[in-house]
Every structure is written in structure tokens, then in C-alpha cells.
Amino acid sequence: MSKAKIFSGICGFTTEVEARMNGSHCELSIESDCEEIQHLAEELRKVDPFREITHRGEGPLTLQLAITHCPHPSCPVPVGILKTIEVEAGLALPADVSIEISKE
């Protein structure tokens, strides 16, 4: 199982993602303080990891549902979900990611 804890920034919401391979699909459990991400999580329960890593065809289901449910296009949660899927599927090594923002 692979896990991620995503701190979304100024909104103050936290999302926890658990991904577990089951055959050729990745099963997801997503818990979030954000109501919009909760709606996304209701629909995003199982994905094909190879579909999630490409923009070919219909592109990642994660991003399609993010467009539907998440009104904030710069929300880091969908990317965090994708990274967790990649790690669980053996398509990426587990490593922290970050975005540091400042205004000068």
C-alpha cells in the first residue's frame, strides 16, 4: 500500500490518500476535509494506473474528475493522488514533492 498526506495550502484542507494494487487496477481510499474532494473521492475508487500516467486518449480519470468536482484549478490534491497511484503501481519511486511560494 502507498499513502500520501496532502496539505493544500491557504485553504487549510488536508487530504489523505491510500492506494493499493489489486490485479491490474489500483484501488483508492481518499479522506479529505474539503467537500469538493470528498465528492471526487466518491467517484474515484478504482483506476488503471497506465491510464493515469498519460494524457493520451481520454487522459487520467483523476484529472477528469478534478475538472468536474474541484473548482480551484491549482489545487494540489489531484496531482498528489496521481503521484500516489504511480508509486503503488511501481511506475515511480516514493519521494516527497513540494511547492514553495513566496511574494517579494
C-alpha beads as a LAMMPS data file, in Angstrom:
LAMMPS data file: protein, C-alpha beads

104 atoms
103 bonds

1 atom types
1 bond types

-500.0 500.0 xlo xhi
-500.0 500.0 ylo yhi
-500.0 500.0 zlo zhi

Masses

1 110.0

Atoms # bond

1 1 1 0.000 0.000 0.000
2 1 1 1.140 3.544 -0.751
3 1 1 -0.002 6.601 1.183
4 1 1 0.107 10.364 0.789
5 1 1 -0.868 13.220 3.070
6 1 1 -1.555 16.373 1.067
7 1 1 -1.659 19.822 2.663
8 1 1 -3.438 22.052 0.170
9 1 1 -2.196 25.435 1.312
10 1 1 -4.132 28.543 2.235
11 1 1 -7.497 26.743 2.261
12 1 1 -6.198 24.729 5.215
13 1 1 -7.601 21.421 3.951
14 1 1 -5.756 18.133 4.318
15 1 1 -6.325 15.057 2.173
16 1 1 -5.079 11.536 2.878
17 1 1 -4.773 9.054 0.037
18 1 1 -4.225 5.312 0.250
19 1 1 -3.613 3.300 -2.906
20 1 1 -3.464 -0.482 -3.149
21 1 1 -2.889 -2.571 -6.268
22 1 1 -5.472 -5.269 -6.931
23 1 1 -4.512 -7.117 -10.076
24 1 1 -4.053 -4.565 -12.848
25 1 1 -6.099 -1.872 -11.095
26 1 1 -5.333 0.454 -8.226
27 1 1 -7.968 0.813 -5.501
28 1 1 -8.134 4.184 -3.777
29 1 1 -9.283 5.399 -0.403
30 1 1 -9.385 9.198 -0.138
31 1 1 -10.299 11.140 3.005
32 1 1 -10.416 14.935 2.871
33 1 1 -11.522 17.963 4.871
34 1 1 -12.576 19.527 1.548
35 1 1 -16.168 18.883 0.498
36 1 1 -15.264 19.101 -3.205
37 1 1 -12.510 16.495 -2.860
38 1 1 -14.929 14.302 -0.897
39 1 1 -17.209 14.323 -3.969
40 1 1 -14.250 13.467 -6.207
41 1 1 -13.331 10.604 -3.845
42 1 1 -16.828 9.117 -4.093
43 1 1 -16.276 8.556 -7.820
44 1 1 -12.550 7.822 -7.825
45 1 1 -12.336 4.404 -6.178
46 1 1 -10.515 2.279 -8.763
47 1 1 -8.236 3.269 -11.654
48 1 1 -5.982 1.767 -14.277
49 1 1 -2.518 3.144 -13.384
50 1 1 -1.347 3.129 -17.004
51 1 1 -4.277 5.374 -17.988
52 1 1 -3.465 7.713 -15.105
53 1 1 0.107 8.395 -16.271
54 1 1 -0.721 9.663 -19.754
55 1 1 -2.707 12.403 -21.488
56 1 1 -3.296 10.107 -24.469
57 1 1 -6.849 9.070 -25.215
58 1 1 -9.246 10.324 -22.564
59 1 1 -6.387 11.116 -20.196
60 1 1 -6.292 10.446 -16.465
61 1 1 -9.633 9.781 -14.799
62 1 1 -8.256 11.624 -11.758
63 1 1 -7.904 14.850 -13.757
64 1 1 -11.273 14.427 -15.477
65 1 1 -12.995 14.151 -12.107
66 1 1 -10.945 17.053 -10.739
67 1 1 -12.302 19.268 -13.503
68 1 1 -15.834 18.180 -12.574
69 1 1 -15.538 18.452 -8.800
70 1 1 -12.704 20.796 -7.891
71 1 1 -13.419 24.470 -8.651
72 1 1 -9.821 25.519 -7.939
73 1 1 -7.584 24.549 -10.900
74 1 1 -4.340 24.915 -8.927
75 1 1 -5.439 22.513 -6.178
76 1 1 -2.505 20.141 -5.499
77 1 1 -4.719 17.209 -4.465
78 1 1 -5.267 15.666 -7.936
79 1 1 -1.508 15.629 -8.578
80 1 1 -0.940 14.098 -5.142
81 1 1 -3.427 11.360 -5.969
82 1 1 -1.668 10.678 -9.282
83 1 1 1.749 10.505 -7.595
84 1 1 0.406 8.011 -5.038
85 1 1 -1.027 5.827 -7.816
86 1 1 2.311 5.899 -9.673
87 1 1 4.220 4.780 -6.590
88 1 1 1.783 1.992 -5.757
89 1 1 1.881 0.695 -9.337
90 1 1 5.692 0.682 -9.377
91 1 1 5.792 3.431 -12.005
92 1 1 7.638 5.924 -9.772
93 1 1 9.796 5.821 -6.685
94 1 1 8.378 7.223 -3.450
95 1 1 9.699 10.732 -2.920
96 1 1 8.207 13.851 -1.371
97 1 1 7.175 16.708 -3.632
98 1 1 6.713 20.333 -2.632
99 1 1 5.825 23.756 -3.920
100 1 1 7.289 26.704 -2.080
101 1 1 5.597 30.008 -2.860
102 1 1 6.688 33.462 -1.778
103 1 1 5.945 37.007 -2.811
104 1 1 8.665 39.600 -2.746

Bonds

1 1 1 2
2 1 2 3
3 1 3 4
4 1 4 5
5 1 5 6
6 1 6 7
7 1 7 8
8 1 8 9
9 1 9 10
10 1 10 11
11 1 11 12
12 1 12 13
13 1 13 14
14 1 14 15
15 1 15 16
16 1 16 17
17 1 17 18
18 1 18 19
19 1 19 20
20 1 20 21
21 1 21 22
22 1 22 23
23 1 23 24
24 1 24 25
25 1 25 26
26 1 26 27
27 1 27 28
28 1 28 29
29 1 29 30
30 1 30 31
31 1 31 32
32 1 32 33
33 1 33 34
34 1 34 35
35 1 35 36
36 1 36 37
37 1 37 38
38 1 38 39
39 1 39 40
40 1 40 41
41 1 41 42
42 1 42 43
43 1 43 44
44 1 44 45
45 1 45 46
46 1 46 47
47 1 47 48
48 1 48 49
49 1 49 50
50 1 50 51
51 1 51 52
52 1 52 53
53 1 53 54
54 1 54 55
55 1 55 56
56 1 56 57
57 1 57 58
58 1 58 59
59 1 59 60
60 1 60 61
61 1 61 62
62 1 62 63
63 1 63 64
64 1 64 65
65 1 65 66
66 1 66 67
67 1 67 68
68 1 68 69
69 1 69 70
70 1 70 71
71 1 71 72
72 1 72 73
73 1 73 74
74 1 74 75
75 1 75 76
76 1 76 77
77 1 77 78
78 1 78 79
79 1 79 80
80 1 80 81
81 1 81 82
82 1 82 83
83 1 83 84
84 1 84 85
85 1 85 86
86 1 86 87
87 1 87 88
88 1 88 89
89 1 89 90
90 1 90 91
91 1 91 92
92 1 92 93
93 1 93 94
94 1 94 95
95 1 95 96
96 1 96 97
97 1 97 98
98 1 98 99
99 1 99 100
100 1 100 101
101 1 101 102
102 1 102 103
103 1 103 104
